[in-house]
Amino acid sequence: MTQKASLYKAVQIQDGDGPAISFLYNTAAGRVLLRLLIKTAVSKLAGSILSSPASRLLVKGFINRNNIDMEEYKDVKYRSFNEFFIREINEGSRPLPDSDDDLAAPSDGKLTAYPITAGSVFNIKHSVYSVDDLLEDKELAAEFEDGVCLVFRLTPDDYHRYSYIDDGQILHRKRIDGKLHTVRPIAFQTRGVFCQNTREYEVMLTRSFGKVVQMEVGALFVGKISNYCNGPDVRRGDEKGMFQFGGSTVIMLFQKDKITVDGVIYENTLMNNETIVKMGNKIGERSS
């Protein structure tokens, strides 16, 4: 592969994520409160507050706390915090790899990679996830046995829009209503987060990578996954949608022998590290 391992940065996966999240997931009183907070209605209420004009006052502090480089983004006046959160990138800030056979990251995020084993399951933080439960489609899940699952965990410093990885055709789309747990690692061991949370996915037949599932997973205080319902034909690099406020996740499923993921990403995952990527970064290639 042409991309050098030295270009990657990795971050240690943390079991704890600050006192507030630890309180919610690790104490009896916190879990009582958590039952209320993960309800979709609460997240929608939070989203309404963050769409108000007064929420603009939160923007400057958020930028400073998360070390966001605003030079990457269009210079506009934001009317609310949510408008800032879904800000648009400057043209050319997330270039695609030169070759159509190169697999590009669909979003910014902290990336981990997992083999999908017999029975269509994969393991995250010692928790077993069933692709069947994830998709709520047993026949579709079976098509990805022995394939690859890529998890892009977005954090507040990331660009919260996401794109298509290849030219192709949308075969099917589905929305699954659910709860809104945090997607921080602390929740992975105690909750089947990706199989419980609200999520949307599209099944695509792509030019270079065969049949692919691209899924967006909502998270705590993410009241809305905004997909554009493009198609049926889509093009590599076209914007697919965006997340409203909060940390969120994009999950990609690939069939057996369709892609080769960069070995550094697998090594980081095995070492309990996430690989920091930007949308458009080369993370693998089509298997020959």
Secondary structure, DSSP 8 states (H G I E B T S, - for coil): --S-GGG-EEEE--S---HHHHHHHHSHHHHHHHHHHTSHHHHHHHHHHHTSGGGGGGHHHHHHHTT--GGGB-----SSHHHHHT--B-TTSS---SSTTEEE-SSSEEEEEEE-BTTTEEEETTEEEEHHHHHT-HHHHHTTTT-EEEEEEE-TTS--EEE-SSSEEEEEEEEE--B----SGGGTTTS-HHHHB-EEEEEEEETTTEEEEEEEE--TT---EEE----SEE-TT-EEEEE-SS-EEEEEEE-TTSEEE-HHHHHHHHTTEEEEE-TT-EEEEE--
